[in-house]
Amino acid sequence: MVKAACSTLGIPINDSHLTLLVIEKWEKLDVLAFDVFHAAYNPLTAHHEVSLPVVLVDFGKRYSVVKPAGPEFQKEVNVAVAREHNLNGWDATPPYIADHTGTKVPTYPNPRNLIVSRSKPAVQSP
């Protein structure tokens, strides 16, 4: 899929500025997010949402679509990529794979923003 998308966009597949970031598998489609020509990409800070441009490449059985994404879809993609960086933790590196096709829900044992909650008593002592 990455080769086909790069070919459609005219991007050489052997280019060192291409990073496959996220693969989400769903019942009827697979979603791939990859970064092209983002020299400042830093996996240590990628859990923060940024505003990267997004191009939608949709390969269908009857026809394919390549177009710049609208602002809502662009934000959705940027949030999803940041979320995967966050959920997969500090030690994991892309590509992150989230398989939503089976009965087993993806689990993330060590997210970056792990917040430890301490239980407080319901009634405070005077």
URFEN-V266987 format. One record per helix or strand of 2 or more residues. SS is the DSSP state (H for helix, E for strand). FROM is the first residue (numbers start at 1). TO is the last residue. If there is no record, write none. Layout:
ss->[SS SS]
from->[FROM FROM]
to->[TO TO]
//
This chain:
ss->[H E E E E H E]
from->[2 18 30 55 64 71 96]
to->[9 25 36 59 68 87 99]
//
